[in-house]
Amino acid sequence: DNSIKIAYDRLKDLDSAIIVTADHETGGLKYKDGETKDDIKNSLYTTKTHTGTNVKYFIFVKGLSADELKAIIPEKIDNTD
Protein backbone atom coordinates (compact mmCIF):
# COMPACT_ATOMS: atom_id res chain seq x y z
CA ASP A 1 0.00 0.00 0.00
CA ASN A 2 2.80 2.44 0.83
CA SER A 3 4.55 1.88 -2.51
CA ILE A 4 1.34 2.49 -4.43
CA LYS A 5 0.65 5.67 -2.46
CA ILE A 6 4.17 6.96 -3.15
CA ALA A 7 3.81 6.25 -6.87
CA TYR A 8 0.37 7.88 -6.97
CA ASP A 9 1.51 10.97 -5.06
CA ARG A 10 4.47 11.43 -7.43
CA LEU A 11 2.66 10.73 -10.69
CA LYS A 12 -0.98 11.75 -10.23
CA ASP A 13 -0.51 15.16 -11.86
CA LEU A 14 1.72 13.98 -14.72
CA ASP A 15 0.81 12.41 -18.05
CA SER A 16 1.59 8.96 -16.70
CA ALA A 17 -0.24 5.71 -16.09
CA ILE A 18 0.08 3.71 -12.91
CA ILE A 19 -0.39 -0.02 -13.44
CA VAL A 20 -0.37 -2.45 -10.53
CA THR A 21 -0.49 -6.21 -10.99
CA ALA A 22 1.32 -9.44 -10.17
CA ASP A 23 3.32 -11.57 -12.57
CA HIS A 24 1.46 -14.68 -11.36
CA GLU A 25 -0.78 -16.05 -8.65
CA THR A 26 1.04 -18.38 -6.31
CA GLY A 27 0.01 -20.89 -3.76
CA GLY A 28 -3.74 -21.25 -4.19
CA LEU A 29 -4.35 -19.22 -1.03
CA LYS A 30 -7.62 -20.20 0.66
CA TYR A 31 -8.97 -18.14 3.52
CA LYS A 32 -12.31 -17.31 5.11
CA ASP A 33 -14.16 -14.01 4.74
CA GLY A 34 -13.17 -11.64 7.49
CA GLU A 35 -9.65 -13.00 7.95
CA THR A 36 -6.98 -10.33 7.97
CA LYS A 37 -3.47 -10.48 6.54
CA ASP A 38 -2.27 -11.18 10.09
CA ASP A 39 -4.40 -14.36 10.11
CA ILE A 40 -2.82 -15.75 6.94
CA LYS A 41 -0.30 -18.52 7.54
CA ASN A 42 1.66 -20.79 5.21
CA SER A 43 -0.75 -23.63 6.00
CA LEU A 44 -3.50 -21.79 4.11
CA TYR A 45 -1.76 -22.33 0.74
CA THR A 46 -3.06 -25.28 -1.27
CA THR A 47 0.05 -25.68 -3.46
CA LYS A 48 3.73 -24.80 -3.39
CA THR A 49 3.80 -23.78 -7.07
CA HIS A 50 2.08 -21.31 -9.36
CA THR A 51 -1.55 -21.82 -10.23
CA GLY A 52 -3.38 -20.99 -13.44
CA THR A 53 -5.51 -18.38 -11.69
CA ASN A 54 -5.74 -15.00 -13.41
CA VAL A 55 -4.46 -12.04 -11.41
CA LYS A 56 -6.17 -8.67 -11.20
CA TYR A 57 -4.69 -5.45 -12.44
CA PHE A 58 -5.40 -1.90 -11.39
CA ILE A 59 -4.79 1.12 -13.62
CA PHE A 60 -4.88 4.86 -12.96
CA VAL A 61 -4.59 7.41 -15.76
CA LYS A 62 -5.09 11.07 -14.94
CA GLY A 63 -8.28 12.37 -16.53
CA LEU A 64 -9.81 8.99 -17.38
CA SER A 65 -12.73 7.49 -15.50
CA ALA A 66 -13.04 3.78 -14.75
CA ASP A 67 -15.63 3.46 -17.54
CA GLU A 68 -13.31 5.17 -20.04
CA LEU A 69 -10.48 2.82 -19.07
CA LYS A 70 -12.77 -0.22 -19.42
CA ALA A 71 -13.62 0.93 -22.97
CA ILE A 72 -9.97 0.91 -24.10
CA ILE A 73 -8.30 -1.78 -21.96
CA PRO A 74 -9.39 -5.42 -22.25
CA GLU A 75 -10.70 -7.32 -19.24
CA LYS A 76 -7.95 -9.91 -19.65
CA ILE A 77 -4.39 -9.09 -20.68
CA ASP A 78 -1.92 -11.78 -21.71
CA ASN A 79 1.13 -10.94 -19.61
CA THR A 80 3.37 -12.35 -22.31
CA ASP A 81 2.35 -9.53 -24.67
PDB file of N, CA, C and O in Angstrom, chain B, residues numbered from 101:
ATOM      1  N   ASP B 101       0.812  -1.188   0.000  1.00  0.00           N
ATOM      2  CA  ASP B 101       0.000   0.000   0.000  1.00  0.00           C
ATOM      3  C   ASP B 101       0.861   1.260   0.000  1.00  0.00           C
ATOM      4  O   ASP B 101       0.544   2.229  -0.689  1.00  0.00           O
ATOM      5  N   ASN B 102       1.941   1.248   0.765  1.00  0.00           N
ATOM      6  CA  ASN B 102       2.797   2.436   0.826  1.00  0.00           C
ATOM      7  C   ASN B 102       3.454   2.719  -0.516  1.00  0.00           C
ATOM      8  O   ASN B 102       3.550   3.876  -0.923  1.00  0.00           O
ATOM      9  N   SER B 103       3.903   1.690  -1.202  1.00  0.00           N
ATOM     10  CA  SER B 103       4.547   1.881  -2.507  1.00  0.00           C
ATOM     11  C   SER B 103       3.576   2.465  -3.521  1.00  0.00           C
ATOM     12  O   SER B 103       3.939   3.341  -4.306  1.00  0.00           O
ATOM     13  N   ILE B 104       2.347   1.979  -3.503  1.00  0.00           N
ATOM     14  CA  ILE B 104       1.336   2.490  -4.425  1.00  0.00           C
ATOM     15  C   ILE B 104       1.036   3.946  -4.110  1.00  0.00           C
ATOM     16  O   ILE B 104       0.912   4.759  -5.025  1.00  0.00           O
ATOM     17  N   LYS B 105       0.917   4.286  -2.850  1.00  0.00           N
ATOM     18  CA  LYS B 105       0.648   5.674  -2.457  1.00  0.00           C
ATOM     19  C   LYS B 105       1.784   6.590  -2.901  1.00  0.00           C
ATOM     20  O   LYS B 105       1.535   7.688  -3.396  1.00  0.00           O
ATOM     21  N   ILE B 106       3.023   6.149  -2.728  1.00  0.00           N
ATOM     22  CA  ILE B 106       4.168   6.961  -3.146  1.00  0.00           C
ATOM     23  C   ILE B 106       4.134   7.185  -4.657  1.00  0.00           C
ATOM     24  O   ILE B 106       4.330   8.307  -5.125  1.00  0.00           O
ATOM     25  N   ALA B 107       3.888   6.122  -5.417  1.00  0.00           N
ATOM     26  CA  ALA B 107       3.807   6.255  -6.873  1.00  0.00           C
ATOM     27  C   ALA B 107       2.676   7.191  -7.266  1.00  0.00           C
ATOM     28  O   ALA B 107       2.859   8.060  -8.119  1.00  0.00           O
ATOM     29  N   TYR B 108       1.517   7.027  -6.658  1.00  0.00           N
ATOM     30  CA  TYR B 108       0.370   7.883  -6.965  1.00  0.00           C
ATOM     31  C   TYR B 108       0.675   9.341  -6.635  1.00  0.00           C
ATOM     32  O   TYR B 108       0.420  10.225  -7.453  1.00  0.00           O
ATOM     33  N   ASP B 109       1.211   9.598  -5.464  1.00  0.00           N
ATOM     34  CA  ASP B 109       1.511  10.973  -5.062  1.00  0.00           C
ATOM     35  C   ASP B 109       2.507  11.631  -6.013  1.00  0.00           C
ATOM     36  O   ASP B 109       2.411  12.830  -6.275  1.00  0.00           O
ATOM     37  N   ARG B 110       3.456  10.865  -6.529  1.00  0.00           N
ATOM     38  CA  ARG B 110       4.472  11.425  -7.425  1.00  0.00           C
ATOM     39  C   ARG B 110       3.960  11.609  -8.844  1.00  0.00           C
ATOM     40  O   ARG B 110       4.399  12.524  -9.541  1.00  0.00           O
ATOM     41  N   LEU B 111       3.041  10.757  -9.286  1.00  0.00           N
ATOM     42  CA  LEU B 111       2.664  10.729 -10.693  1.00  0.00           C
ATOM     43  C   LEU B 111       1.260  11.225 -11.000  1.00  0.00           C
ATOM     44  O   LEU B 111       0.927  11.401 -12.171  1.00  0.00           O
ATOM     45  N   LYS B 112       0.433  11.456 -10.001  1.00  0.00           N
ATOM     46  CA  LYS B 112      -0.985  11.751 -10.234  1.00  0.00           C
ATOM     47  C   LYS B 112      -1.221  12.985 -11.092  1.00  0.00           C
ATOM     48  O   LYS B 112      -2.248  13.063 -11.766  1.00  0.00           O
ATOM     49  N   ASP B 113      -0.322  13.937 -11.092  1.00  0.00           N
ATOM     50  CA  ASP B 113      -0.514  15.160 -11.864  1.00  0.00           C
ATOM     51  C   ASP B 113       0.251  15.157 -13.184  1.00  0.00           C
ATOM     52  O   ASP B 113       0.205  16.143 -13.919  1.00  0.00           O
ATOM     53  N   LEU B 114       0.943  14.085 -13.493  1.00  0.00           N
ATOM     54  CA  LEU B 114       1.719  13.980 -14.723  1.00  0.00           C
ATOM     55  C   LEU B 114       0.960  13.164 -15.759  1.00  0.00           C
ATOM     56  O   LEU B 114      -0.016  12.487 -15.434  1.00  0.00           O
ATOM     57  N   ASP B 115       1.405  13.230 -16.990  1.00  0.00           N
ATOM     58  CA  ASP B 115       0.813  12.412 -18.048  1.00  0.00           C
ATOM     59  C   ASP B 115       1.420  11.016 -17.980  1.00  0.00           C
ATOM     60  O   ASP B 115       2.199  10.616 -18.846  1.00  0.00           O
ATOM     61  N   SER B 116       1.051  10.294 -16.945  1.00  0.00           N
ATOM     62  CA  SER B 116       1.587   8.958 -16.699  1.00  0.00           C
ATOM     63  C   SER B 116       0.451   8.016 -16.336  1.00  0.00           C
ATOM     64  O   SER B 116      -0.614   8.440 -15.886  1.00  0.00           O
ATOM     65  N   ALA B 117       0.698   6.747 -16.539  1.00  0.00           N
ATOM     66  CA  ALA B 117      -0.236   5.714 -16.093  1.00  0.00           C
ATOM     67  C   ALA B 117       0.417   4.955 -14.951  1.00  0.00           C
ATOM     68  O   ALA B 117       1.628   4.731 -14.951  1.00  0.00           O
ATOM     69  N   ILE B 118      -0.384   4.567 -13.991  1.00  0.00           N
ATOM     70  CA  ILE B 118       0.083   3.708 -12.906  1.00  0.00           C
ATOM     71  C   ILE B 118      -0.627   2.372 -13.082  1.00  0.00           C
ATOM     72  O   ILE B 118      -1.856   2.305 -13.068  1.00  0.00           O
ATOM     73  N   ILE B 119       0.151   1.319 -13.246  1.00  0.00           N
ATOM     74  CA  ILE B 119      -0.394  -0.021 -13.443  1.00  0.00           C
ATOM     75  C   ILE B 119       0.152  -0.920 -12.338  1.00  0.00           C
ATOM     76  O   ILE B 119       1.362  -1.021 -12.141  1.00  0.00           O
ATOM     77  N   VAL B 120      -0.756  -1.566 -11.627  1.00  0.00           N
ATOM     78  CA  VAL B 120      -0.366  -2.450 -10.529  1.00  0.00           C
ATOM     79  C   VAL B 120      -0.928  -3.836 -10.819  1.00  0.00           C
ATOM     80  O   VAL B 120      -2.123  -3.992 -11.068  1.00  0.00           O
ATOM     81  N   THR B 121      -0.064  -4.832 -10.784  1.00  0.00           N
ATOM     82  CA  THR B 121      -0.494  -6.211 -10.987  1.00  0.00           C
ATOM     83  C   THR B 121       0.551  -7.149 -10.389  1.00  0.00           C
ATOM     84  O   THR B 121       1.517  -6.708  -9.765  1.00  0.00           O
ATOM     85  N   ALA B 122       0.349  -8.415 -10.584  1.00  0.00           N
ATOM     86  CA  ALA B 122       1.322  -9.435 -10.174  1.00  0.00           C
ATOM     87  C   ALA B 122       1.734 -10.205 -11.419  1.00  0.00           C
ATOM     88  O   ALA B 122       0.976 -10.265 -12.387  1.00  0.00           O
ATOM     89  N   ASP B 123       2.906 -10.786 -11.408  1.00  0.00           N
ATOM     90  CA  ASP B 123       3.317 -11.569 -12.574  1.00  0.00           C
ATOM     91  C   ASP B 123       2.657 -12.948 -12.582  1.00  0.00           C
ATOM     92  O   ASP B 123       2.591 -13.590 -13.630  1.00  0.00           O
ATOM     93  N   HIS B 124       2.177 -13.406 -11.447  1.00  0.00           N
ATOM     94  CA  HIS B 124       1.464 -14.679 -11.360  1.00  0.00           C
ATOM     95  C   HIS B 124       0.813 -14.810  -9.983  1.00  0.00           C
ATOM     96  O   HIS B 124       1.176 -14.123  -9.028  1.00  0.00           O
ATOM     97  N   GLU B 125      -0.146 -15.704  -9.920  1.00  0.00           N
ATOM     98  CA  GLU B 125      -0.780 -16.049  -8.648  1.00  0.00           C
ATOM     99  C   GLU B 125      -0.040 -17.267  -8.124  1.00  0.00           C
ATOM    100  O   GLU B 125       0.250 -18.189  -8.886  1.00  0.00           O
ATOM    101  N   THR B 126       0.261 -17.284  -6.869  1.00  0.00           N
ATOM    102  CA  THR B 126       1.037 -18.385  -6.308  1.00  0.00           C
ATOM    103  C   THR B 126       0.339 -18.968  -5.091  1.00  0.00           C
ATOM    104  O   THR B 126      -0.204 -18.242  -4.259  1.00  0.00           O
ATOM    105  N   GLY B 127       0.363 -20.244  -5.008  1.00  0.00           N
ATOM    106  CA  GLY B 127       0.012 -20.891  -3.761  1.00  0.00           C
ATOM    107  C   GLY B 127      -1.423 -21.297  -3.551  1.00  0.00           C
ATOM    108  O   GLY B 127      -1.709 -22.021  -2.598  1.00  0.00           O
ATOM    109  N   GLY B 128      -2.356 -20.860  -4.408  1.00  0.00           N
ATOM    110  CA  GLY B 128      -3.738 -21.246  -4.193  1.00  0.00           C
ATOM    111  C   GLY B 128      -4.234 -20.890  -2.804  1.00  0.00           C
ATOM    112  O   GLY B 128      -4.831 -21.723  -2.122  1.00  0.00           O
ATOM    113  N   LEU B 129      -3.991 -19.659  -2.382  1.00  0.00           N
ATOM    114  CA  LEU B 129      -4.352 -19.218  -1.034  1.00  0.00           C
ATOM    115  C   LEU B 129      -5.853 -19.362  -0.802  1.00  0.00           C
ATOM    116  O   LEU B 129      -6.660 -18.874  -1.593  1.00  0.00           O
ATOM    117  N   LYS B 130      -6.213 -20.020   0.267  1.00  0.00           N
ATOM    118  CA  LYS B 130      -7.620 -20.197   0.659  1.00  0.00           C
ATOM    119  C   LYS B 130      -7.796 -19.645   2.062  1.00  0.00           C
ATOM    120  O   LYS B 130      -7.115 -20.066   2.997  1.00  0.00           O
ATOM    121  N   TYR B 131      -8.704 -18.709   2.200  1.00  0.00           N
ATOM    122  CA  TYR B 131      -8.974 -18.141   3.518  1.00  0.00           C
ATOM    123  C   TYR B 131     -10.453 -17.818   3.626  1.00  0.00           C
ATOM    124  O   TYR B 131     -11.166 -17.783   2.623  1.00  0.00           O
ATOM    125  N   LYS B 132     -10.902 -17.584   4.836  1.00  0.00           N
ATOM    126  CA  LYS B 132     -12.308 -17.306   5.106  1.00  0.00           C
ATOM    127  C   LYS B 132     -12.559 -15.806   5.066  1.00  0.00           C
ATOM    128  O   LYS B 132     -11.670 -15.009   5.367  1.00  0.00           O
ATOM    129  N   ASP B 133     -13.781 -15.427   4.690  1.00  0.00           N
ATOM    130  CA  ASP B 133     -14.161 -14.013   4.737  1.00  0.00           C
ATOM    131  C   ASP B 133     -13.927 -13.469   6.137  1.00  0.00           C
ATOM    132  O   ASP B 133     -14.231 -14.129   7.130  1.00  0.00           O
ATOM    133  N   GLY B 134     -13.393 -12.278   6.205  1.00  0.00           N
ATOM    134  CA  GLY B 134     -13.168 -11.644   7.494  1.00  0.00           C
ATOM    135  C   GLY B 134     -11.772 -11.852   8.044  1.00  0.00           C
ATOM    136  O   GLY B 134     -11.366 -11.159   8.977  1.00  0.00           O
ATOM    137  N   GLU B 135     -11.023 -12.804   7.477  1.00  0.00           N
ATOM    138  CA  GLU B 135      -9.650 -13.002   7.948  1.00  0.00           C
ATOM    139  C   GLU B 135      -8.784 -11.835   7.473  1.00  0.00           C
ATOM    140  O   GLU B 135      -8.956 -11.329   6.365  1.00  0.00           O
ATOM    141  N   THR B 136      -7.875 -11.430   8.310  1.00  0.00           N
ATOM    142  CA  THR B 136      -6.978 -10.331   7.967  1.00  0.00           C
ATOM    143  C   THR B 136      -5.642 -10.890   7.505  1.00  0.00           C
ATOM    144  O   THR B 136      -5.390 -12.090   7.614  1.00  0.00           O
ATOM    145  N   LYS B 137      -4.783 -10.007   6.985  1.00  0.00           N
ATOM    146  CA  LYS B 137      -3.467 -10.484   6.544  1.00  0.00           C
ATOM    147  C   LYS B 137      -2.670 -11.061   7.707  1.00  0.00           C
ATOM    148  O   LYS B 137      -1.796 -11.902   7.496  1.00  0.00           O
ATOM    149  N   ASP B 138      -2.954 -10.629   8.918  1.00  0.00           N
ATOM    150  CA  ASP B 138      -2.268 -11.183  10.087  1.00  0.00           C
ATOM    151  C   ASP B 138      -2.703 -12.622  10.376  1.00  0.00           C
ATOM    152  O   ASP B 138      -1.974 -13.376  11.021  1.00  0.00           O
ATOM    153  N   ASP B 139      -3.895 -13.001   9.895  1.00  0.00           N
ATOM    154  CA  ASP B 139      -4.401 -14.359  10.109  1.00  0.00           C
ATOM    155  C   ASP B 139      -3.826 -15.363   9.107  1.00  0.00           C
ATOM    156  O   ASP B 139      -3.885 -16.571   9.333  1.00  0.00           O
ATOM    157  N   ILE B 140      -3.276 -14.866   8.010  1.00  0.00           N
ATOM    158  CA  ILE B 140      -2.818 -15.747   6.942  1.00  0.00           C
ATOM    159  C   ILE B 140      -1.497 -16.411   7.331  1.00  0.00           C
ATOM    160  O   ILE B 140      -0.537 -15.752   7.730  1.00  0.00           O
ATOM    161  N   LYS B 141      -1.486 -17.729   7.202  1.00  0.00           N
ATOM    162  CA  LYS B 141      -0.304 -18.523   7.537  1.00  0.00           C
ATOM    163  C   LYS B 141       0.034 -19.413   6.349  1.00  0.00           C
ATOM    164  O   LYS B 141      -0.807 -19.632   5.478  1.00  0.00           O
ATOM    165  N   ASN B 142       1.244 -19.920   6.308  1.00  0.00           N
ATOM    166  CA  ASN B 142       1.664 -20.787   5.208  1.00  0.00           C
ATOM    167  C   ASN B 142       0.750 -21.985   5.026  1.00  0.00           C
ATOM    168  O   ASN B 142       0.619 -22.493   3.913  1.00  0.00           O
ATOM    169  N   SER B 143       0.113 -22.447   6.097  1.00  0.00           N
ATOM    170  CA  SER B 143      -0.745 -23.627   5.999  1.00  0.00           C
ATOM    171  C   SER B 143      -2.010 -23.358   5.186  1.00  0.00           C
ATOM    172  O   SER B 143      -2.724 -24.300   4.843  1.00  0.00           O
ATOM    173  N   LEU B 144      -2.299 -22.114   4.875  1.00  0.00           N
ATOM    174  CA  LEU B 144      -3.497 -21.785   4.108  1.00  0.00           C
ATOM    175  C   LEU B 144      -3.283 -21.923   2.602  1.00  0.00           C
ATOM    176  O   LEU B 144      -4.238 -21.812   1.833  1.00  0.00           O
ATOM    177  N   TYR B 145      -2.039 -22.164   2.169  1.00  0.00           N
ATOM    178  CA  TYR B 145      -1.759 -22.334   0.745  1.00  0.00           C
ATOM    179  C   TYR B 145      -2.051 -23.770   0.335  1.00  0.00           C
ATOM    180  O   TYR B 145      -1.717 -24.708   1.059  1.00  0.00           O
ATOM    181  N   THR B 146      -2.674 -23.943  -0.824  1.00  0.00           N
ATOM    182  CA  THR B 146      -3.056 -25.280  -1.273  1.00  0.00           C
ATOM    183  C   THR B 146      -2.017 -25.908  -2.193  1.00  0.00           C
ATOM    184  O   THR B 146      -2.135 -27.087  -2.530  1.00  0.00           O
ATOM    185  N   THR B 147      -1.009 -25.159  -2.606  1.00  0.00           N
ATOM    186  CA  THR B 147       0.054 -25.677  -3.460  1.00  0.00           C
ATOM    187  C   THR B 147       1.337 -24.902  -3.190  1.00  0.00           C
ATOM    188  O   THR B 147       1.302 -23.794  -2.655  1.00  0.00           O
ATOM    189  N   LYS B 148       2.447 -25.483  -3.558  1.00  0.00           N
ATOM    190  CA  LYS B 148       3.734 -24.799  -3.389  1.00  0.00           C
ATOM    191  C   LYS B 148       4.252 -24.246  -4.711  1.00  0.00           C
ATOM    192  O   LYS B 148       5.395 -23.797  -4.794  1.00  0.00           O
ATOM    193  N   THR B 149       3.407 -24.277  -5.751  1.00  0.00           N
ATOM    194  CA  THR B 149       3.805 -23.784  -7.068  1.00  0.00           C
ATOM    195  C   THR B 149       2.792 -22.764  -7.562  1.00  0.00           C
ATOM    196  O   THR B 149       1.825 -22.448  -6.869  1.00  0.00           O
ATOM    197  N   HIS B 150       3.020 -22.256  -8.757  1.00  0.00           N
ATOM    198  CA  HIS B 150       2.083 -21.310  -9.361  1.00  0.00           C
ATOM    199  C   HIS B 150       0.788 -22.027  -9.714  1.00  0.00           C
ATOM    200  O   HIS B 150       0.777 -23.237  -9.937  1.00  0.00           O
ATOM    201  N   THR B 151      -0.283 -21.282  -9.761  1.00  0.00           N
ATOM    202  CA  THR B 151      -1.553 -21.825 -10.233  1.00  0.00           C
ATOM    203  C   THR B 151      -1.895 -21.145 -11.548  1.00  0.00           C
ATOM    204  O   THR B 151      -1.201 -20.218 -11.966  1.00  0.00           O
ATOM    205  N   GLY B 152      -2.939 -21.590 -12.192  1.00  0.00           N
ATOM    206  CA  GLY B 152      -3.381 -20.986 -13.439  1.00  0.00           C
ATOM    207  C   GLY B 152      -4.386 -19.865 -13.233  1.00  0.00           C
ATOM    208  O   GLY B 152      -5.018 -19.415 -14.188  1.00  0.00           O
ATOM    209  N   THR B 153      -4.536 -19.418 -12.011  1.00  0.00           N
ATOM    210  CA  THR B 153      -5.513 -18.381 -11.692  1.00  0.00           C
ATOM    211  C   THR B 153      -5.087 -17.034 -12.266  1.00  0.00           C
ATOM    212  O   THR B 153      -3.934 -16.627 -12.126  1.00  0.00           O
ATOM    213  N   ASN B 154      -6.028 -16.347 -12.914  1.00  0.00           N
ATOM    214  CA  ASN B 154      -5.740 -14.998 -13.405  1.00  0.00           C
ATOM    215  C   ASN B 154      -5.519 -14.060 -12.232  1.00  0.00           C
ATOM    216  O   ASN B 154      -6.098 -14.245 -11.162  1.00  0.00           O
ATOM    217  N   VAL B 155      -4.681 -13.053 -12.435  1.00  0.00           N
ATOM    218  CA  VAL B 155      -4.464 -12.037 -11.410  1.00  0.00           C
ATOM    219  C   VAL B 155      -5.125 -10.739 -11.856  1.00  0.00           C
ATOM    220  O   VAL B 155      -5.254 -10.474 -13.051  1.00  0.00           O
ATOM    221  N   LYS B 156      -5.534  -9.949 -10.900  1.00  0.00           N
ATOM    222  CA  LYS B 156      -6.172  -8.670 -11.198  1.00  0.00           C
ATOM    223  C   LYS B 156      -5.117  -7.636 -11.545  1.00  0.00           C
ATOM    224  O   LYS B 156      -3.946  -7.777 -11.194  1.00  0.00           O
ATOM    225  N   TYR B 157      -5.548  -6.605 -12.232  1.00  0.00           N
ATOM    226  CA  TYR B 157      -4.688  -5.453 -12.439  1.00  0.00           C
ATOM    227  C   TYR B 157      -5.493  -4.199 -12.138  1.00  0.00           C
ATOM    228  O   TYR B 157      -6.718  -4.180 -12.262  1.00  0.00           O
ATOM    229  N   PHE B 158      -4.790  -3.172 -11.746  1.00  0.00           N
ATOM    230  CA  PHE B 158      -5.403  -1.902 -11.386  1.00  0.00           C
ATOM    231  C   PHE B 158      -4.653  -0.814 -12.135  1.00  0.00           C
ATOM    232  O   PHE B 158      -3.422  -0.781 -12.126  1.00  0.00           O
ATOM    233  N   ILE B 159      -5.406   0.091 -12.795  1.00  0.00           N
ATOM    234  CA  ILE B 159      -4.790   1.124 -13.624  1.00  0.00           C
ATOM    235  C   ILE B 159      -5.365   2.482 -13.265  1.00  0.00           C
ATOM    236  O   ILE B 159      -6.575   2.637 -13.100  1.00  0.00           O
ATOM    237  N   PHE B 160      -4.475   3.468 -13.146  1.00  0.00           N
ATOM    238  CA  PHE B 160      -4.878   4.863 -12.956  1.00  0.00           C
ATOM    239  C   PHE B 160      -4.245   5.680 -14.076  1.00  0.00           C
ATOM    240  O   PHE B 160      -3.037   5.611 -14.301  1.00  0.00           O
ATOM    241  N   VAL B 161      -5.071   6.451 -14.772  1.00  0.00           N
ATOM    242  CA  VAL B 161      -4.593   7.406 -15.764  1.00  0.00           C
ATOM    243  C   VAL B 161      -5.294   8.722 -15.478  1.00  0.00           C
ATOM    244  O   VAL B 161      -6.523   8.792 -15.468  1.00  0.00           O
ATOM    245  N   LYS B 162      -4.513   9.758 -15.248  1.00  0.00           N
ATOM    246  CA  LYS B 162      -5.087  11.072 -14.940  1.00  0.00           C
ATOM    247  C   LYS B 162      -6.085  11.469 -16.026  1.00  0.00           C
ATOM    248  O   LYS B 162      -5.781  11.405 -17.217  1.00  0.00           O
ATOM    249  N   GLY B 163      -7.269  11.875 -15.603  1.00  0.00           N
ATOM    250  CA  GLY B 163      -8.276  12.371 -16.526  1.00  0.00           C
ATOM    251  C   GLY B 163      -9.180  11.315 -17.130  1.00  0.00           C
ATOM    252  O   GLY B 163     -10.103  11.660 -17.869  1.00  0.00           O
ATOM    253  N   LEU B 164      -8.949  10.036 -16.844  1.00  0.00           N
ATOM    254  CA  LEU B 164      -9.813   8.987 -17.379  1.00  0.00           C
ATOM    255  C   LEU B 164     -10.592   8.317 -16.254  1.00  0.00           C
ATOM    256  O   LEU B 164     -10.037   7.952 -15.218  1.00  0.00           O
ATOM    257  N   SER B 165     -11.885   8.168 -16.487  1.00  0.00           N
ATOM    258  CA  SER B 165     -12.725   7.489 -15.499  1.00  0.00           C
ATOM    259  C   SER B 165     -12.571   5.979 -15.650  1.00  0.00           C
ATOM    260  O   SER B 165     -11.999   5.499 -16.629  1.00  0.00           O
ATOM    261  N   ALA B 166     -13.078   5.246 -14.689  1.00  0.00           N
ATOM    262  CA  ALA B 166     -13.037   3.780 -14.747  1.00  0.00           C
ATOM    263  C   ALA B 166     -13.756   3.276 -15.995  1.00  0.00           C
ATOM    264  O   ALA B 166     -13.285   2.338 -16.639  1.00  0.00           O
ATOM    265  N   ASP B 167     -14.891   3.885 -16.347  1.00  0.00           N
ATOM    266  CA  ASP B 167     -15.632   3.462 -17.539  1.00  0.00           C
ATOM    267  C   ASP B 167     -14.836   3.732 -18.808  1.00  0.00           C
ATOM    268  O   ASP B 167     -14.857   2.919 -19.732  1.00  0.00           O
ATOM    269  N   GLU B 168     -14.135   4.859 -18.867  1.00  0.00           N
ATOM    270  CA  GLU B 168     -13.309   5.166 -20.040  1.00  0.00           C
ATOM    271  C   GLU B 168     -12.152   4.174 -20.163  1.00  0.00           C
ATOM    272  O   GLU B 168     -11.809   3.745 -21.265  1.00  0.00           O
ATOM    273  N   LEU B 169     -11.561   3.816 -19.040  1.00  0.00           N
ATOM    274  CA  LEU B 169     -10.483   2.823 -19.071  1.00  0.00           C
ATOM    275  C   LEU B 169     -11.003   1.464 -19.526  1.00  0.00           C
ATOM    276  O   LEU B 169     -10.350   0.779 -20.312  1.00  0.00           O
ATOM    277  N   LYS B 170     -12.183   1.072 -19.032  1.00  0.00           N
ATOM    278  CA  LYS B 170     -12.768  -0.215 -19.425  1.00  0.00           C
ATOM    279  C   LYS B 170     -13.025  -0.277 -20.923  1.00  0.00           C
ATOM    280  O   LYS B 170     -12.951  -1.348 -21.525  1.00  0.00           O
ATOM    281  N   ALA B 171     -13.332   0.886 -21.535  1.00  0.00           N
ATOM    282  CA  ALA B 171     -13.624   0.927 -22.965  1.00  0.00           C
ATOM    283  C   ALA B 171     -12.371   0.721 -23.819  1.00  0.00           C
ATOM    284  O   ALA B 171     -12.483   0.300 -24.971  1.00  0.00           O
ATOM    285  N   ILE B 172     -11.192   1.004 -23.287  1.00  0.00           N
ATOM    286  CA  ILE B 172      -9.974   0.907 -24.096  1.00  0.00           C
ATOM    287  C   ILE B 172      -9.005  -0.191 -23.651  1.00  0.00           C
ATOM    288  O   ILE B 172      -8.079  -0.528 -24.389  1.00  0.00           O
ATOM    289  N   ILE B 173      -9.202  -0.744 -22.470  1.00  0.00           N
ATOM    290  CA  ILE B 173      -8.302  -1.779 -21.957  1.00  0.00           C
ATOM    291  C   ILE B 173      -9.100  -3.064 -21.777  1.00  0.00           C
ATOM    292  O   ILE B 173     -10.142  -3.055 -21.122  1.00  0.00           O
ATOM    293  N   PRO B 174      -8.626  -4.170 -22.348  1.00  0.00           N
ATOM    294  CA  PRO B 174      -9.390  -5.424 -22.246  1.00  0.00           C
ATOM    295  C   PRO B 174      -9.480  -5.935 -20.811  1.00  0.00           C
ATOM    296  O   PRO B 174      -8.651  -5.612 -19.960  1.00  0.00           O
ATOM    297  N   GLU B 175     -10.512  -6.742 -20.573  1.00  0.00           N
ATOM    298  CA  GLU B 175     -10.696  -7.319 -19.236  1.00  0.00           C
ATOM    299  C   GLU B 175      -9.550  -8.260 -18.878  1.00  0.00           C
ATOM    300  O   GLU B 175      -9.105  -8.303 -17.731  1.00  0.00           O
ATOM    301  N   LYS B 176      -9.083  -9.005 -19.862  1.00  0.00           N
ATOM    302  CA  LYS B 176      -7.949  -9.912 -19.649  1.00  0.00           C
ATOM    303  C   LYS B 176      -6.794  -9.463 -20.532  1.00  0.00           C
ATOM    304  O   LYS B 176      -6.979  -9.141 -21.706  1.00  0.00           O
ATOM    305  N   ILE B 177      -5.601  -9.446 -19.949  1.00  0.00           N
ATOM    306  CA  ILE B 177      -4.391  -9.089 -20.682  1.00  0.00           C
ATOM    307  C   ILE B 177      -3.423 -10.258 -20.569  1.00  0.00           C
ATOM    308  O   ILE B 177      -3.135 -10.733 -19.470  1.00  0.00           O
ATOM    309  N   ASP B 178      -2.921 -10.718 -21.711  1.00  0.00           N
ATOM    310  CA  ASP B 178      -1.920 -11.783 -21.706  1.00  0.00           C
ATOM    311  C   ASP B 178      -0.601 -11.166 -21.268  1.00  0.00           C
ATOM    312  O   ASP B 178      -0.059 -10.310 -21.967  1.00  0.00           O
ATOM    313  N   ASN B 179      -0.080 -11.584 -20.129  1.00  0.00           N
ATOM    314  CA  ASN B 179       1.127 -10.943 -19.607  1.00  0.00           C
ATOM    315  C   ASN B 179       2.383 -11.313 -20.379  1.00  0.00           C
ATOM    316  O   ASN B 179       3.482 -10.895 -20.016  1.00  0.00           O
ATOM    317  N   THR B 180       2.229 -12.096 -21.445  1.00  0.00           N
ATOM    318  CA  THR B 180       3.375 -12.354 -22.313  1.00  0.00           C
ATOM    319  C   THR B 180       3.403 -11.384 -23.483  1.00  0.00           C
ATOM    320  O   THR B 180       4.336 -11.406 -24.286  1.00  0.00           O
ATOM    321  N   ASP B 181       2.384 -10.530 -23.586  1.00  0.00           N
ATOM    322  CA  ASP B 181       2.349  -9.526 -24.667  1.00  0.00           C
ATOM    323  C   ASP B 181       3.409  -8.474 -24.461  1.00  0.00           C
ATOM    324  O   ASP B 181       3.530  -7.552 -25.268  1.00  0.00           O
TER     325      ASP B 181
END
